[in-house]
Amino acid sequence: MPFKEGEPPALELQVTSPANVRDAAYTLIGTVRTEADASWLEGSSVRIRSLITGLTDEAFLDGGGSFAQDLELQPETDNSLELTVCDGVGREAARLVVTIRCQSAGPALGQGVSQKQTVAQPSLDPPWPRFAQLVRRCLDLAVEAATALGLAREELFEHVHAQERYAEQAYEENNQVLYQECRENLEKYVGYLDQLKRDALPRPAAPQLPPEEEAKDSVARFRDYLATVWKQVRAKQRIDLEPRLTEIAGQARGFTQRMKSEPTAVVRDARRLGAEVHKIEEQLTQGRRQSTGGGAELLEGSS
């Protein structure tokens, strides 16, 4: 049965494969049930993403709502798997995280253990499908910006994935404040990525500076930005961020000597290092919100 966006039926996802195993080759087995019209399950699937490796698989439900998917676990650790139930057209209806322990030593417990969770209708705003769309938009923009600037896209993905993880935690805990903050951080990041992309595009209507002058201008802006962020880091006594700023400053030492011989490369490198400084600027807000799990993870926001 089709549902309005953000209003999937109440679902029950039950994992029946063992929760503790010795072999990294693993088959995840489970069932999805709903008290609504069973036709909703037709063509539905469960997407399985490893929160360790980021790899994603998809298992389609059979007529009874069951699924099975072969996976490769990471040995000697707890493997957190994010399971997302999707309807027949790929819209996300609900998600949860299960943990499969893979240890070669000791007894392999949990044979036949059932991990069963009922996924209620989402109550946070915006509904998770819309948040997922915002994540996808950020990732798409990150690819475009990275391509335009010649950066590794993974560098721009990091912030998106971090906000997604915190949002998942907030969603599971029904924490609207944290959930809203994650959304606002990603919306700001959309603007940042869009600006990166625009800066990399040619602007034929604007008067173009000679390459050496453009390099001087880019380096001056980068150094001003680096100095500003460094002052903020010291004012907030974030000594943990200073080594990375020192490393970035070291990479910029040769800019003056390179301006005449390779000005275009200097402009590109100044923008790349500016993106690294921006990441550090975002981390300045980490100290103001700690996760409820003892402070091991901190929220990455925008200052």
Order of alpha helices (4+ residues) and beta strands (2+ residues): beta-beta-beta-beta-beta-beta-beta-beta-beta-alpha-alpha-alpha-alpha-alpha-alpha-alpha
